[in-house]
Amino acid sequence: MIKLSSTFDKKKSLKASGFLFVSMLIVFMIGCASSNKDNQAIYHESSLNDLNRAPERFSPPGHENELVDSLKFPVNIRTKADYYFTMGETYSLEGNSRKAMESYKTVLVYDPESTTVYLKLAVESIKSGLVSEAINYCETAIKLDEKRVDAHLLLAGLYSSIKAYDGAIKEYEKVLTLEPTNEEAPLYLGAVYAEKKQYAKALTYFSKLANDEDYANRYLVEYYSGRVYQEMKKNAEAEAAYKRSLLRKSDFYDAAVALGILYESLGKQELATHVYVKFQRENGPHSNIAGALSQMYLSKQEYDKALEQLLILEEFGEDLITVKVKIALIYVEQKKYEQAVAKFQETLNLAPESDKVRFYLAALHEEMKEDDKALKYFQEIPVDSNFYSESAIHAAAILRKQDRLSAAKDVLDKAIAAKPENPQMFVLYGAIMDTLSQYKEALVTVNQGLERFPDHPNILFYYGTLNDKLGQKEETIKVMQKIIELDGKHTQAINYLAYTYAEESIHLTQAEDLARRAHKLSPEDPFIMDTLGWVLYKQGRVKEAIPWLETALGSQPNEAVIAEHLGDAYAQFSLHEKAKEMYRRALKSEIDKEKLRKIEEKLTLLESATKEPRLPAAVLGPIPPKD
């Protein structure tokens, strides 16, 4: 059965994201860097006031239109600068930061003192993950124009992103010096102080903004305050702040998620659920809320409700592969196998390289008894996959079930050579090779398994059985004793040791104790019943042995060994006809030639011993004449 995970990774982690929400901050700064609140030209044109003209001696020779050309030249420069700036904007909108930066740098050839262009280069550097370069561009812009508020804001955000908090504070304070009414700088100053764990200062800034009735983003300030209070372990104050945030902006999902997570951390699961459900009812589905709800429902194994939320997430199209897998696993848990197969197939179409999805799909087909389909998917998983070892084991097990033992052996040979880190490979290999009667070859590989896993009970078990088949009884007994020491509930080893003692007619009292111990662990196992009956037979307690052997044969009517044992018990108890019937049944099921010969000998001897003697003619009387 495929196990369903009871957790769902939240889209946001309050602890991991920190107070700054750097990505949100950078988006805001990009907007500032692109704007021009004074409605001036799109960027500063230093070419119109050229302070770095070439010396006169390098000017072109004069002619009658020299005055006209000298007037045209600055206009031409401005035209080129405008062209490359426009190209930079276009590439930026297309998401091609490399070409955008090339275009902006070309603008600087014609206009080396444009602060806007430097800020544009900073923005594209941020997009490319080049934070140090972005900082350099911002610093250059500020040197050119130290009164550019947007440059200071962007630089402050960049300092925050690299945890250079003192530098960020300096820049935000500069913004407030230049523009005392700026509404964003106090918010981010509070966030920086919160990140520095200077909570009192942070709350001072947040409180000032929260009490400003003209401040449009009071809901955001309340949210940040809640985050600070939660960090300070002041849960009641955090709860109140989150609620105020939601009162100011009821559709602010960050506050709803934060409040729900706060309730969850306090063990108030029902309150958390109420917050999430209320938010969805009033504002419609939201991916973050659906993610939080699906996690909660999964943890409570409320699969129908979890499925409803996961289907919402699927509609949003976020993290589709993970969501579809979880939906499929819920269908498996609900035994809606056809729907699960369809969902896994959808996922595989989206991510054909996903070995995890392929493995799940294979395991599901195996669960549905569709062995050929399961085998196909298991065998498609490549050697370098983390799922390869497990897939090889499942594939070999299916082939074994289909009686394709040589193919199963080939699968395991390849898997053991490539990735011998799974002990179950050696266990299954031992079982298959035992069936193939290739004992010596099997022992070599099983020994390799023991070198890696010297105390693995199941590998030891097959090591013991293979030694038994090769006539090494003492080694077999020693190994089975070791297994029982390692695992006192290893039913197979306990039963095998009891049976071996019975076969060797040694330690029969201990053999009975072992057989009864095994039967207590697995009371329905017919092979253990056979062992107990056989031990009792060997002790001469034939009358007690017969019911055990009869019950065992009732469960395994085609098992030759059980039929032979019951035949021996019947014969010993003088139930000759029943004994003959058992021997004949054993002959029909046995495939081993040596065992067949021994059973035939028993049947022949019993038939000879029970053949009625021919009576003398005088006793029989005259033969009646034919008609």
SEKOL-674528 format. One line per field, with one value per residue (C-alpha): residue number from 1; residue in one letter; x, y, z. Coordinates in steps of 0.1 Angstrom, whole numbers, plus 5000, padded with zeros to 4 digits. Each point is the difference from the previous one (the first is absolute). Layout:
N
num: NUM, ... .
residuo: A, ... .
px: X, ... .
py: Y, ... .
pz: Z, ... .
***
This chain:
627
num: 1, 2, 3, 4, 5, 6, 7, 8, 9, 10, 11, 12, 13, 14, 15, 16, 17, 18, 19, 20, 21, 22, 23, 24, 25, 26, 27, 28, 29, 30, 31, 32, 33, 34, 35, 36, 37, 38, 39, 40, 41, 42, 43, 44, 45, 46, 47, 48, 49, 50, 51, 52, 53, 54, 55, 56, 57, 58, 59, 60, 61, 62, 63, 64, 65, 66, 67, 68, 69, 70, 71, 72, 73, 74, 75, 76, 77, 78, 79, 80, 81, 82, 83, 84, 85, 86, 87, 88, 89, 90, 91, 92, 93, 94, 95, 96, 97, 98, 99, 100, 101, 102, 103, 104, 105, 106, 107, 108, 109, 110, 111, 112, 113, 114, 115, 116, 117, 118, 119, 120, 121, 122, 123, 124, 125, 126, 127, 128, 129, 130, 131, 132, 133, 134, 135, 136, 137, 138, 139, 140, 141, 142, 143, 144, 145, 146, 147, 148, 149, 150, 151, 152, 153, 154, 155, 156, 157, 158, 159, 160, 161, 162, 163, 164, 165, 166, 167, 168, 169, 170, 171, 172, 173, 174, 175, 176, 177, 178, 179, 180, 181, 182, 183, 184, 185, 186, 187, 188, 189, 190, 191, 192, 193, 194, 195, 196, 197, 198, 199, 200, 201, 202, 203, 204, 205, 206, 207, 208, 209, 210, 211, 212, 213, 214, 215, 216, 217, 218, 219, 220, 221, 222, 223, 224, 225, 226, 227, 228, 229, 230, 231, 232, 233, 234, 235, 236, 237, 238, 239, 240, 241, 242, 243, 244, 245, 246, 247, 248, 249, 250, 251, 252, 253, 254, 255, 256, 257, 258, 259, 260, 261, 262, 263, 264, 265, 266, 267, 268, 269, 270, 271, 272, 273, 274, 275, 276, 277, 278, 279, 280, 281, 282, 283, 284, 285, 286, 287, 288, 289, 290, 291, 292, 293, 294, 295, 296, 297, 298, 299, 300, 301, 302, 303, 304, 305, 306, 307, 308, 309, 310, 311, 312, 313, 314, 315, 316, 317, 318, 319, 320, 321, 322, 323, 324, 325, 326, 327, 328, 329, 330, 331, 332, 333, 334, 335, 336, 337, 338, 339, 340, 341, 342, 343, 344, 345, 346, 347, 348, 349, 350, 351, 352, 353, 354, 355, 356, 357, 358, 359, 360, 361, 362, 363, 364, 365, 366, 367, 368, 369, 370, 371, 372, 373, 374, 375, 376, 377, 378, 379, 380, 381, 382, 383, 384, 385, 386, 387, 388, 389, 390, 391, 392, 393, 394, 395, 396, 397, 398, 399, 400, 401, 402, 403, 404, 405, 406, 407, 408, 409, 410, 411, 412, 413, 414, 415, 416, 417, 418, 419, 420, 421, 422, 423, 424, 425, 426, 427, 428, 429, 430, 431, 432, 433, 434, 435, 436, 437, 438, 439, 440, 441, 442, 443, 444, 445, 446, 447, 448, 449, 450, 451, 452, 453, 454, 455, 456, 457, 458, 459, 460, 461, 462, 463, 464, 465, 466, 467, 468, 469, 470, 471, 472, 473, 474, 475, 476, 477, 478, 479, 480, 481, 482, 483, 484, 485, 486, 487, 488, 489, 490, 491, 492, 493, 494, 495, 496, 497, 498, 499, 500, 501, 502, 503, 504, 505, 506, 507, 508, 509, 510, 511, 512, 513, 514, 515, 516, 517, 518, 519, 520, 521, 522, 523, 524, 525, 526, 527, 528, 529, 530, 531, 532, 533, 534, 535, 536, 537, 538, 539, 540, 541, 542, 543, 544, 545, 546, 547, 548, 549, 550, 551, 552, 553, 554, 555, 556, 557, 558, 559, 560, 561, 562, 563, 564, 565, 566, 567, 568, 569, 570, 571, 572, 573, 574, 575, 576, 577, 578, 579, 580, 581, 582, 583, 584, 585, 586, 587, 588, 589, 590, 591, 592, 593, 594, 595, 596, 597, 598, 599, 600, 601, 602, 603, 604, 605, 606, 607, 608, 609, 610, 611, 612, 613, 614, 615, 616, 617, 618, 619, 620, 621, 622, 623, 624, 625, 626, 627 .
residuo: M, I, K, L, S, S, T, F, D, K, K, K, S, L, K, A, S, G, F, L, F, V, S, M, L, I, V, F, M, I, G, C, A, S, S, N, K, D, N, Q, A, I, Y, H, E, S, S, L, N, D, L, N, R, A, P, E, R, F, S, P, P, G, H, E, N, E, L, V, D, S, L, K, F, P, V, N, I, R, T, K, A, D, Y, Y, F, T, M, G, E, T, Y, S, L, E, G, N, S, R, K, A, M, E, S, Y, K, T, V, L, V, Y, D, P, E, S, T, T, V, Y, L, K, L, A, V, E, S, I, K, S, G, L, V, S, E, A, I, N, Y, C, E, T, A, I, K, L, D, E, K, R, V, D, A, H, L, L, L, A, G, L, Y, S, S, I, K, A, Y, D, G, A, I, K, E, Y, E, K, V, L, T, L, E, P, T, N, E, E, A, P, L, Y, L, G, A, V, Y, A, E, K, K, Q, Y, A, K, A, L, T, Y, F, S, K, L, A, N, D, E, D, Y, A, N, R, Y, L, V, E, Y, Y, S, G, R, V, Y, Q, E, M, K, K, N, A, E, A, E, A, A, Y, K, R, S, L, L, R, K, S, D, F, Y, D, A, A, V, A, L, G, I, L, Y, E, S, L, G, K, Q, E, L, A, T, H, V, Y, V, K, F, Q, R, E, N, G, P, H, S, N, I, A, G, A, L, S, Q, M, Y, L, S, K, Q, E, Y, D, K, A, L, E, Q, L, L, I, L, E, E, F, G, E, D, L, I, T, V, K, V, K, I, A, L, I, Y, V, E, Q, K, K, Y, E, Q, A, V, A, K, F, Q, E, T, L, N, L, A, P, E, S, D, K, V, R, F, Y, L, A, A, L, H, E, E, M, K, E, D, D, K, A, L, K, Y, F, Q, E, I, P, V, D, S, N, F, Y, S, E, S, A, I, H, A, A, A, I, L, R, K, Q, D, R, L, S, A, A, K, D, V, L, D, K, A, I, A, A, K, P, E, N, P, Q, M, F, V, L, Y, G, A, I, M, D, T, L, S, Q, Y, K, E, A, L, V, T, V, N, Q, G, L, E, R, F, P, D, H, P, N, I, L, F, Y, Y, G, T, L, N, D, K, L, G, Q, K, E, E, T, I, K, V, M, Q, K, I, I, E, L, D, G, K, H, T, Q, A, I, N, Y, L, A, Y, T, Y, A, E, E, S, I, H, L, T, Q, A, E, D, L, A, R, R, A, H, K, L, S, P, E, D, P, F, I, M, D, T, L, G, W, V, L, Y, K, Q, G, R, V, K, E, A, I, P, W, L, E, T, A, L, G, S, Q, P, N, E, A, V, I, A, E, H, L, G, D, A, Y, A, Q, F, S, L, H, E, K, A, K, E, M, Y, R, R, A, L, K, S, E, I, D, K, E, K, L, R, K, I, E, E, K, L, T, L, L, E, S, A, T, K, E, P, R, L, P, A, A, V, L, G, P, I, P, P, K, D .
px: 5000, 5013, 5003, 4985, 5020, 4981, 5018, 4999, 5028, 4987, 5005, 5015, 5019, 4998, 5034, 5018, 4987, 5013, 4985, 5013, 4983, 5029, 4983, 4970, 5023, 5020, 4968, 4991, 5034, 4999, 4969, 5017, 5030, 4978, 4979, 5005, 4976, 5010, 4989, 5034, 5017, 5002, 5036, 5026, 5017, 5035, 5006, 4979, 5026, 5031, 5028, 5024, 5002, 5031, 5028, 4995, 5030, 4982, 4970, 4993, 5012, 4977, 4978, 4971, 4975, 5022, 4975, 4971, 5020, 5010, 4964, 4990, 5026, 4984, 4966, 5015, 5015, 4967, 4982, 5025, 4997, 4962, 5001, 5023, 4980, 4968, 5016, 5011, 4964, 4988, 5025, 4992, 4963, 5008, 5020, 5033, 5022, 5033, 4989, 4983, 5033, 5019, 4976, 5001, 5038, 4999, 4978, 5028, 5024, 4979, 4987, 5025, 4983, 4965, 4990, 4968, 5021, 5022, 4969, 4987, 5033, 4996, 4965, 5012, 5029, 4976, 4980, 5032, 5010, 5029, 4995, 5035, 4998, 4965, 5014, 5028, 4976, 4978, 5030, 5011, 4965, 5001, 5034, 4986, 4968, 4999, 4965, 4985, 4976, 4993, 5038, 5003, 4970, 5013, 5034, 4985, 4980, 5032, 5019, 4971, 5001, 5037, 4993, 5020, 4974, 5020, 5005, 4963, 4991, 5023, 4983, 4965, 5008, 5015, 4967, 4981, 5024, 4994, 4963, 4986, 4965, 5012, 4977, 5021, 5033, 4985, 4984, 5032, 5020, 4978, 5005, 5038, 4999, 4978, 5025, 5028, 4977, 4998, 4963, 4992, 5014, 4981, 4967, 5006, 5001, 4971, 4978, 5006, 4988, 4971, 4987, 5003, 4964, 5013, 5024, 4985, 5018, 4991, 4989, 5036, 5015, 4976, 5011, 5037, 4993, 4984, 5031, 5022, 4977, 5000, 5038, 5000, 4977, 4973, 4973, 4970, 5014, 5008, 4965, 4985, 5023, 4991, 4963, 5004, 5018, 4971, 4975, 5017, 5004, 4978, 5015, 5037, 5009, 5034, 4983, 4975, 5028, 5021, 4970, 4992, 5036, 5001, 4969, 5016, 5032, 4978, 4982, 4968, 4993, 4963, 5006, 5026, 4976, 4972, 5023, 5009, 4964, 4986, 5026, 4991, 4963, 5002, 5027, 4999, 5027, 5036, 5030, 5018, 4968, 4993, 5035, 4997, 4965, 5011, 5029, 4977, 4975, 5027, 5014, 4966, 4995, 4969, 5007, 4968, 5006, 5037, 4991, 4977, 5028, 5026, 4976, 4999, 5038, 5000, 4977, 5025, 5027, 5026, 5025, 4978, 5021, 5000, 4963, 4990, 5021, 4982, 4966, 5010, 5011, 4967, 4982, 5022, 4991, 4964, 5005, 4989, 5028, 4988, 4999, 5034, 5015, 4985, 5015, 5034, 4999, 4993, 5029, 5023, 4990, 5010, 5032, 5010, 5035, 4985, 5010, 4981, 4967, 5009, 5007, 4967, 4981, 5018, 4992, 4964, 4997, 5016, 4974, 4973, 5015, 5009, 5034, 5010, 4993, 5018, 5030, 5002, 5002, 5024, 5024, 4999, 5017, 5037, 5029, 5009, 4966, 4995, 4971, 5020, 5008, 4964, 4987, 5024, 4987, 4964, 5007, 5018, 4972, 4974, 5021, 5004, 4962, 4996, 5025, 5025, 5028, 5029, 4988, 4996, 5035, 5014, 4982, 5016, 5034, 5000, 4987, 5024, 5029, 4988, 4986, 5005, 4989, 4965, 5001, 4966, 5018, 5021, 4969, 4980, 5030, 5004, 4964, 5001, 5032, 4987, 4970, 5024, 5021, 5031, 5013, 5037, 4996, 4974, 5023, 5027, 4977, 4982, 5035, 5006, 4968, 5012, 5033, 4979, 4973, 5015, 4971, 4971, 4976, 4985, 5033, 5013, 4968, 5007, 5037, 4989, 4974, 5026, 5025, 4973, 4994, 5038, 4999, 5017, 4976, 5023, 5004, 4963, 4992, 5026, 4986, 4964, 5010, 5018, 4969, 4978, 5024, 4998, 4962, 4981, 4969, 5015, 4973, 5018, 5033, 4982, 4980, 5030, 5021, 4972, 4996, 5037, 5002, 4971, 5015, 5033, 4981, 5019, 4990, 4963, 4988, 5016, 4986, 4965, 5005, 5012, 4971, 4974, 5017, 4998, 4963, 4992, 5015, 4983, 4971, 4985, 5033, 4995, 5038, 5005, 4971, 5018, 5032, 4982, 4983, 5033, 5018, 4973, 5002, 5038, 4993, 4978, 4968, 4984, 4964, 5007, 5018, 4972, 4976, 5027, 5011, 4964, 4993, 5032, 4991, 4965, 5016, 5026, 4984, 5026, 5031, 5018, 5021, 4969, 4982, 5030, 5003, 4963, 5005, 5028, 4978, 4971, 5022, 5015, 4965, 4990, 4976, 5014, 4975, 5002, 5038, 4999, 4977, 5024, 5030, 4982, 4991, 5036, 5011, 4977, 5015, 5037, 5024, 5034, 5011, 5018, 4969, 4977, 5021, 4998, 4962, 4996, 5020, 4978, 4969, 5014, 5010, 4966, 4981, 5021, 4996, 4962, 4995, 4974, 5015, 4985, 4977, 5005, 4976, 4985, 4988, 4988, 4980, 4995, 5000, 4965, 4995, 4997, 4966 .
py: 5000, 5035, 5020, 5035, 5028, 5018, 5034, 5026, 5026, 5035, 5025, 5024, 4993, 5029, 4992, 4994, 5031, 5025, 5034, 5017, 4981, 5010, 4990, 5022, 5029, 4997, 5000, 5033, 5014, 4991, 5020, 5030, 4997, 5000, 5030, 5037, 5018, 5035, 4991, 5009, 4985, 4962, 5003, 5027, 5010, 5012, 5002, 5032, 5016, 4983, 5007, 4975, 5011, 4990, 5027, 5023, 4986, 4967, 5016, 4992, 5026, 5029, 5006, 5023, 4979, 4997, 5019, 4978, 4968, 5012, 5006, 4966, 4980, 5002, 4991, 4969, 4989, 5005, 4980, 4971, 5001, 4999, 4971, 4978, 5010, 4989, 4967, 4994, 5005, 4976, 4973, 5005, 4995, 4968, 4987, 5001, 5017, 4993, 5020, 5026, 5007, 5002, 5026, 5020, 5000, 5013, 5028, 5010, 5004, 5029, 5011, 4989, 5020, 4986, 4988, 4984, 4978, 4989, 4991, 4980, 4982, 4993, 4985, 4977, 4989, 4991, 4979, 4982, 4994, 5024, 5018, 5014, 5016, 5014, 5016, 5015, 5015, 5014, 5016, 5016, 5014, 5015, 5016, 5016, 5011, 4996, 5013, 4970, 4985, 4970, 4993, 5001, 4977, 4975, 5000, 4995, 4970, 4985, 5005, 4983, 4970, 4993, 5007, 5032, 5014, 5030, 5012, 4995, 5021, 5028, 5001, 4999, 5029, 5019, 4995, 5015, 5029, 5007, 4993, 5001, 4990, 4968, 4972, 4970, 5007, 4998, 4966, 4985, 5016, 4982, 4968, 5004, 5006, 4969, 4980, 5012, 4989, 5036, 4995, 5031, 5023, 4980, 5003, 5038, 5004, 4977, 5016, 5035, 4988, 4980, 5032, 5021, 5000, 5013, 4971, 4977, 4969, 4998, 4964, 4991, 5018, 4980, 4968, 5008, 5009, 4966, 4984, 5018, 4991, 4964, 5000, 5014, 4971, 5026, 4979, 5019, 5033, 4982, 4986, 5035, 5015, 4974, 5005, 5038, 4995, 4979, 5025, 5027, 4977, 4969, 4984, 5003, 4964, 5004, 5011, 4971, 4975, 5015, 4999, 4964, 4989, 5018, 4980, 4968, 5006, 5005, 4967, 5018, 4980, 5008, 5037, 4998, 4981, 5025, 5029, 4983, 4989, 5034, 5017, 4977, 5005, 5038, 5005, 4969, 4974, 5009, 4978, 5007, 4995, 4968, 4988, 5006, 4983, 4970, 4995, 5001, 4977, 4975, 5000, 4991, 4974, 5019, 4991, 5012, 5035, 4999, 4990, 5029, 5024, 4983, 5002, 5038, 5001, 4980, 5026, 5028, 4980, 5005, 4972, 4978, 4968, 4999, 5008, 4974, 4973, 5008, 4998, 4967, 4987, 5010, 4981, 4970, 5003, 5001, 4970, 5020, 4984, 5010, 5036, 4997, 4985, 5028, 5026, 4984, 4998, 5037, 5006, 4978, 5019, 5033, 4985, 4970, 5001, 4994, 4966, 5006, 5003, 4970, 4979, 5010, 4991, 4967, 4992, 5009, 4976, 4974, 5007, 4996, 4966, 5014, 4984, 5006, 5037, 5002, 4981, 5024, 5031, 4984, 4990, 5035, 5015, 5006, 4988, 5035, 5005, 5000, 4977, 4975, 4974, 4999, 4998, 4971, 4981, 5005, 4990, 4968, 4992, 5003, 4978, 4975, 4999, 4995, 4970, 5019, 4992, 5004, 5035, 5008, 4988, 5022, 5031, 4994, 4992, 5034, 5018, 4984, 5009, 5036, 5009, 4973, 5022, 4985, 4968, 4988, 4994, 4972, 4985, 4998, 4987, 4972, 4990, 5000, 4980, 4976, 4993, 4996, 4976, 5020, 4998, 5005, 5031, 5014, 4995, 5022, 5029, 4996, 5000, 5034, 5012, 4988, 5019, 5031, 4991, 4974, 5000, 5002, 4972, 4993, 4998, 4977, 4979, 4993, 4995, 4973, 4983, 5000, 4983, 4975, 4992, 4994, 4976, 5023, 4992, 5012, 5034, 5002, 4994, 5025, 5027, 4994, 5003, 5033, 5014, 4991, 5018, 5031, 4998, 4979, 5003, 4988, 4973, 4985, 4995, 4985, 4976, 4991, 4991, 4979, 4982, 4994, 4985, 4977, 4990, 4992, 4983, 5022, 5023, 4990, 5015, 5034, 4994, 4998, 5032, 5018, 4987, 5010, 5034, 5005, 4989, 5026, 5027, 4987, 4978, 4998, 4989, 4965, 4994, 5006, 4976, 4975, 5005, 4995, 4969, 4987, 5006, 4982, 4971, 4998, 4999, 4969, 5020, 4991, 5003, 5036, 5007, 4989, 5029, 5026, 4984, 4997, 5037, 5010, 4980, 5015, 5034, 4988, 4970, 5000, 5001, 4967, 5001, 5004, 4972, 4977, 5008, 4993, 4968, 4989, 5008, 4980, 4971, 5000, 5001, 4970, 5021, 4984, 5011, 5036, 4998, 4987, 5028, 5026, 4985, 5000, 5037, 5008, 4983, 5023, 5032, 4992, 5011, 4991, 4966, 4988, 5007, 4984, 4968, 4999, 5005, 4973, 4976, 5007, 4994, 4967, 4987, 5008, 4984, 4969, 4998, 5004, 4977, 4972, 4964, 4977, 4973, 4962, 4985, 4976, 5029, 5019, 4969, 4989, 5026, 5003, 4990, 5028, 5006 .
pz: 5000, 4991, 5032, 5000, 5015, 5027, 4994, 4974, 4997, 5006, 4973, 5026, 5032, 5024, 5015, 4967, 4982, 5026, 5006, 4970, 4972, 4978, 4968, 5007, 5010, 4967, 4979, 5018, 4994, 4963, 4997, 5016, 4978, 4969, 5010, 4998, 5023, 4988, 4964, 4986, 4970, 5000, 5013, 5005, 4967, 5007, 4963, 4999, 5023, 4988, 5025, 4984, 4964, 4981, 4997, 4970, 4982, 4997, 4984, 4963, 4974, 4996, 4970, 4992, 5019, 5031, 5022, 4989, 5007, 5034, 5008, 4987, 5018, 5036, 4986, 4983, 5033, 5017, 4974, 5003, 5038, 4998, 4975, 5022, 5031, 4983, 4989, 5036, 5012, 4973, 5009, 5037, 4994, 4980, 5030, 4981, 5026, 4982, 4969, 5021, 5019, 4967, 4987, 5033, 5000, 4964, 5012, 5025, 4970, 4989, 5035, 5027, 5028, 4997, 5035, 4986, 4977, 5029, 5020, 4970, 4999, 5037, 4995, 4972, 5021, 5028, 4975, 4990, 5037, 4998, 5033, 5003, 4966, 5008, 5031, 4980, 4975, 5028, 5017, 4967, 4994, 5035, 4994, 4969, 5018, 5037, 5002, 4980, 5026, 4978, 4998, 5038, 5004, 4975, 5016, 5034, 4987, 4986, 5032, 5018, 4976, 5009, 5037, 5001, 5023, 5012, 4964, 4993, 5031, 4989, 4965, 5014, 5024, 4971, 4982, 5030, 5000, 4963, 5002, 5036, 4989, 4982, 5011, 4989, 5018, 5035, 4991, 4988, 5028, 5024, 4981, 5001, 5038, 5004, 4980, 5023, 5029, 5013, 5004, 5020, 4973, 4973, 5019, 5004, 4962, 4995, 5026, 4986, 4966, 5014, 5018, 4969, 4986, 4967, 4995, 4973, 5011, 5036, 4995, 4990, 5031, 5023, 4982, 5006, 5036, 5004, 4986, 5025, 5029, 4989, 4999, 5035, 5011, 5008, 4985, 5012, 4986, 4967, 4998, 5005, 4974, 4974, 5007, 4996, 4967, 4988, 5012, 4979, 4970, 5002, 4968, 5012, 4999, 5016, 5033, 4997, 4995, 5028, 5024, 4991, 5005, 5033, 5011, 4987, 5020, 5031, 4993, 4992, 4968, 4999, 5002, 4972, 4978, 5008, 4989, 4967, 4992, 5008, 4978, 4970, 5006, 5000, 4974, 4978, 4995, 5006, 4994, 5033, 5020, 4980, 5007, 5037, 5002, 4980, 5024, 5030, 4985, 4989, 5035, 5013, 4972, 4988, 4965, 4984, 5013, 4992, 4965, 4996, 5009, 4978, 4970, 5007, 4999, 4968, 4984, 5011, 4981, 5027, 5007, 4978, 5002, 5038, 5002, 4974, 5017, 5033, 4983, 4985, 5034, 5016, 4972, 5008, 5037, 4991, 4977, 4969, 4980, 4965, 5010, 5017, 4968, 4979, 5023, 5001, 4962, 4998, 5023, 4979, 4969, 5017, 5013, 4979, 5016, 5035, 5012, 5033, 4981, 4978, 5031, 5016, 4968, 4998, 5037, 4994, 4970, 5022, 5027, 4973, 4990, 4966, 5001, 4964, 5002, 5033, 4986, 4971, 5022, 5025, 4973, 4985, 5030, 4993, 5020, 5012, 5016, 5037, 4993, 4980, 5028, 5012, 4964, 4992, 5031, 4990, 4964, 5011, 5024, 4972, 4976, 5028, 5004, 4963, 5003, 4978, 5024, 4976, 4990, 5037, 5007, 4971, 5015, 5034, 4986, 4983, 5030, 5025, 4977, 4997, 5034, 5026, 5029, 5004, 5021, 4986, 4967, 5016, 5018, 4968, 4981, 5025, 4997, 4962, 4997, 5026, 4978, 4970, 5020, 4992, 5035, 4996, 4977, 5024, 5030, 4984, 4995, 5034, 5016, 4983, 5017, 5034, 4995, 4998, 5025, 5023, 5025, 4976, 5011, 4966, 4981, 5027, 4996, 4963, 5008, 5024, 4976, 4972, 5023, 5009, 4963, 4996, 5029, 5026, 5028, 5028, 4983, 4995, 5037, 5010, 4977, 5011, 5036, 4993, 4983, 5029, 5023, 4978, 4996, 5024, 4979, 4967, 4994, 4970, 5018, 5030, 4979, 4978, 5030, 5015, 4968, 4996, 5034, 4991, 4968, 5017, 5029, 5026, 5028, 4995, 5032, 4990, 4965, 5014, 5021, 4969, 4979, 5025, 5004, 4962, 5000, 5026, 4979, 4968, 5010, 4964, 4983, 4986, 4997, 5037, 5007, 4979, 5019, 5034, 4987, 4987, 5033, 5019, 4975, 5005, 5038, 4994, 5009, 4967, 5012, 5010, 4968, 4976, 5007, 4995, 4967, 4988, 5007, 4983, 4969, 5000, 4996, 4975, 4981, 4973, 5022, 4994, 5033, 5022, 4981, 5005, 5037, 5005, 4980, 5024, 5030, 4986, 4992, 5035, 5014, 4978, 4978, 4969, 4974, 5012, 4999, 4964, 4990, 5015, 4983, 4966, 5006, 5008, 4968, 4980, 5015, 5005, 4973, 5016, 4985, 5031, 5022, 4974, 5002, 5038, 5000, 4974, 5022, 5029, 4980, 4985, 5034, 5015, 4971, 5003, 5038, 4998, 4969, 5009, 4997, 4973, 5016, 4991, 4973, 5025, 5021, 4970, 4987, 4963, 4973, 4986, 4964, 4973, 4985 .
***
